[in-house]
């Protein structure tokens, strides 16, 4: 890993794969598992409130896909993929490599879906612009959607470009 990258002030070029896995689990997983279901509820409320005015119903559907996919994605990574990745990186294990390949292929497909869903949400919301900037729920939900996109894109970047590279 030769890239000179900084993510939120941390120079990840000095981190090995094991450290990156631990960083992802600490930095992203707990927060996402706590925040995604709550944000999903808020997105649904917003969808109902502005049903006649904007396409928030489609936004709610897309975000529900992200919420569902990320929840399963994180659970799979914690229970199956990350333990195998740790074995692979610590022992250079051929058996772990072979066991990981189908998991990584599926996870990379999930990553593409998540990126696509966020692109659609960004488009439908005009770059997360509230339809009513005087309405606190609308402003809050747009801000949280954008924050979640940023966090999830960083997480996917770390996995795609630093952890999963040998399997592509």
N, C-alpha and C positions, 0 to 999 in steps of 0.2 A: 504494500500500500504506500505509494509514493506521493499521492496527491497532497498538496498543501492546502488543506481545507479547514475552515473555522465554522463551527456550527454553534450558534449562541455563545460565542466567546471561548469555546473549547476547541483546541487544535487537535482534531481527530487524527492527524497524520502521525501522532505519537502513540496512538492506541492500536493494540493488536485486536484480532477478531474477538477474542474472549472478552476483552474490555468493552468492545463495541456492543456485544450482546448484553452485557450487564448494564451498560449505559442506556440502551434502548428499553430494557425492562424497567429500570428505575425512572427514567425520564418520561417515558410515553405510556407504557401499558396501564399502569394504575389509573392515571388521569383519564385516559381514553375510556377505559371500562366504566369509570364513574360518570364521566361527562356525556358520552354518546347517548345513553338512554334518556337522560334529562333533556338534552338538546333536541332529541327526536320528538319528545312531547311538546316542547316549545314550537318547533317547526310545524307540527300538526295544528297547534292552536292558531298560529299565524295563517296557516292555510285556510282554516275555517273562517277566520276573521275577514280575510281579503278574498274570499272565494270568487266574487263577481268581478274583481278589479285586475288581478294579476295571476300569473300561473304558479302560485305558491303550492297548489295541489300537486303539480308535477315536481316541484322542488321537494315537497314532503315525501313523495314516492321515491325519488332519487336518494334523498338523505336516508330514508329507511333502509334502502339497499346498502348504503355505505355502513350504516350502524350495524346491520345484520352481518354483513361480510367482515367488517373489522372485528366484531366480537368473536366470531368463529375463528377468524384468522389469528388473532392474538392467542386464543386458547390452544389452537393447534400448534402454534410456534412454541408456546411455553411447555406444552406436554410432550410433543414429539420432535419438532424440528430443532429447536435450540439445544436440547440435550445431545442430539446426533451431531449437530454442528460443532458443539464443544468437543465431542469425541474426535470428530474429523480433524479439527484444527489442532488439538492437543497431541493426538497420536498419529496424525496423517493416515488415518484408517481407511483402507480401500472398502471395507464392509460398510462403514458409515457413509462413504461417498456414494456407493451404489444404493443404499437405503434412502439417501437424501434426494437423489435425482428426481424421482416422481413427485415428491413433496415440493421441491423447488419449482419444478415446471408448473404445478398447480398454483403455487403462491404467486409466481410471476404473472400468470393469467389473472389472478385476483387483483394484483396491483394494477394491471391495465384497466380492469373494470372500474376500480376505485378512481383512478385518474380520469377516466372518461366521464363517470358520474359527476365528479367535481367540476369538470369543464362545462358540462351541461348546466349545472346549478349556477355557476359563475355567469354563464350566458343568459339564463332565465332571469337572474337577479341584477343584470346590468353591472356586473362586477361587485356584487354584494351591496348595491345601493338600496337603502330602504325606500320603499314606495311612499312612506309617510315618515319623514325625519323628525316629526314632532311626537310620534307615538313611541314610547319607550320600548315596548315589546318588539316592534319592528326593527328599531335601531340595535337593540341587544342581540336579537337572533341573527341579523346580518353580520354583526361583529363576531359572534361566536362561530358562525359558519366559516367565516374567513380564517379565524384563528385555528379552527380544526383542520381546515384544508392545509394551512401552512405546516402544522404539526405532523399531520399524516404524510404530507409530501416529503418532509424531512426524514421521517421514519422509513418510508419506502425507498428514498434515495440511499440511506445507510444500508438497507438490506440489499437492494439491487446492485449497488456499485462497490460495496465493501465486503459484504458477507456472502452473497450468492454468486459472485463472479466465476469461481471455478466450475460452477454447475451449468453455465449457459452455453 
